[in-house]
C-alpha cells in the first residue's frame, strides 16, 4: 500500500487533504511556494485536529501522530501519490503537473483536486497520462465524506484503483465521474449558485431570503450565497467560465454580479467580504 503523499498547495483544500492523509497514516509532504502559507496551514491543521479531538472524532494520540507525519516544503519531492490542490487556474495547474512529473518518481500517481478543469488536459502536460486522475475533495475536507474520482481519457484502471483505495483509506466515499467540464458535483452545484446570484442581481429576493428558501425549503445546510462565500467567489467564477467555455451553452453564462464582486475583491470568507461580511 502506498504510504507517501505529496500535496501541492497549502490553502484551505490542500491543508485539509494533508490533514486527512496524515490521520490515515500517510507520511505527507505539504508544498507551497509561500512560507507564510505553510505556517498558516500547519496552525490551521493543529486547530482542526484539536476540534476533532474535542468532539471525540479523533483520539488525542492519533492527532499528535498525524501532526508528526506532516512536513512542509517549498518544492515537491518523491511520493507514491501526488495531489495538486492549487488555485483553479489552468496555466498554474499545468505548470505544477509538469513539475510533479519530474519530481514525484516514475511509479507515482498524479492526482488533481480540480473542481472543473479537464483531467485529460492536465494529463497531457505529463509523460504519464495513464497515471493522472481527478481526485476532487469537498470543502471542508476533514468533514465532508465525498471524493469525486475522475478518469482522464488515458487513465488506467490501476491508477484509478490506487486513488480510490487512497480516498477510502482517508475515510471517504468515492463517486466516479466522466471527464466533462465541471464533472458531476459542479456541473449541478455551480449553476444553482450562479442562478441564486442572478436572483440577487435582479431583485427577486435579498440575500437572506434566497438562502432561507434553499435551507428551509430544500434542506440545504447552507444557502447558495453562503456556500459561494465559503467556496470563494473567484473559484465559483472560474468554474462557471470552464462550464461556459467547455460546453458552449449560454445557460452557463456567469452572472455579471458575480464577476463584479470578484473584480472588486469581494471573494467571500477568505477576503472578509462576499455576499456577506465576516469579522
C-alpha positions, 0 to 999 in steps of 0.5 A, spaced: 500 500 500 502 506 498 504 510 504 507 517 501 503 523 499 505 529 496 500 535 496 501 541 492 498 547 495 497 549 502 490 553 502 484 551 505 483 544 500 490 542 500 491 543 508 485 539 509 487 533 504 494 533 508 490 533 514 486 527 512 492 523 509 496 524 515 490 521 520 490 515 515 497 514 516 500 517 510 507 520 511 505 527 507 509 532 504 505 539 504 508 544 498 507 551 497 511 556 494 509 561 500 512 560 507 507 564 510 502 559 507 505 553 510 505 556 517 498 558 516 496 551 514 500 547 519 496 552 525 490 551 521 491 543 521 493 543 529 486 547 530 482 542 526 485 536 529 484 539 536 476 540 534 476 533 532 479 531 538 474 535 542 468 532 539 471 525 540 472 524 532 479 523 533 483 520 539 488 525 542 494 520 540 492 519 533 492 527 532 499 528 535 501 522 530 498 525 524 501 532 526 508 528 526 507 525 519 506 532 516 512 536 513 512 542 509 516 544 503 517 549 498 518 544 492 515 537 491 519 531 492 518 523 491 511 520 493 507 514 491 501 519 490 501 526 488 495 531 489 495 538 486 490 542 490 492 549 487 488 555 485 483 553 479 487 556 474 489 552 468 496 555 466 498 554 474 495 547 474 499 545 468 505 548 470 505 544 477 503 537 473 509 538 469 513 539 475 510 533 479 512 529 473 519 530 474 519 530 481 514 525 484 518 518 481 516 514 475 511 509 479 507 515 482 500 517 481 498 524 479 492 526 482 488 533 481 483 536 486 480 540 480 473 542 481 472 543 473 478 543 469 479 537 464 483 531 467 485 529 460 488 536 459 492 536 465 494 529 463 497 531 457 502 536 460 505 529 463 509 523 460 504 519 464 497 520 462 495 513 464 497 515 471 493 522 472 486 522 475 481 527 478 481 526 485 476 532 487 475 533 495 469 537 498 470 543 502 471 542 508 475 536 507 476 533 514 468 533 514 465 532 508 465 524 506 465 525 498 471 524 493 469 525 486 474 520 482 475 522 475 478 518 469 482 522 464 481 519 457 488 515 458 487 513 465 488 506 467 484 502 471 490 501 476 491 508 477 484 509 478 484 503 483 490 506 487 486 513 488 480 510 490 483 505 495 487 512 497 480 516 498 477 510 502 483 509 506 482 517 508 475 515 510 471 517 504 466 515 499 468 515 492 463 517 486 466 516 479 465 521 474 466 522 466 471 527 464 466 533 462 467 540 464 465 541 471 464 533 472 458 531 476 458 535 483 459 542 479 456 541 473 449 541 478 452 545 484 455 551 480 449 553 476 444 553 482 449 558 485 450 562 479 442 562 478 441 564 486 446 570 484 442 572 478 436 572 483 440 577 487 442 581 481 435 582 479 431 583 485 427 577 486 429 576 493 435 579 498 440 575 500 437 572 506 431 570 503 434 566 497 438 562 502 432 561 507 428 558 501 434 553 499 435 551 507 428 551 509 425 549 503 430 544 500 434 542 506 440 545 504 445 546 510 447 552 507 444 557 502 447 558 495 450 565 497 453 562 503 456 556 500 459 561 494 462 565 500 465 559 503 467 556 496 470 563 494 467 567 489 473 567 484 473 559 484 465 559 483 467 564 477 472 560 474 468 554 474 462 557 471 467 560 465 470 552 464 462 550 464 461 556 459 467 555 455 467 547 455 460 546 453 458 552 449 451 553 452 449 560 454 445 557 460 452 557 463 453 564 462 456 567 469 452 572 472 455 579 471 454 580 479 458 575 480 464 577 476 463 584 479 464 582 486 470 578 484 473 584 480 472 588 486 475 583 491 469 581 494 471 573 494 467 571 500 470 568 507 477 568 505 477 576 503 472 578 509 467 580 504 462 576 499 455 576 499 456 577 506 461 580 511 465 576 516 469 579 522 
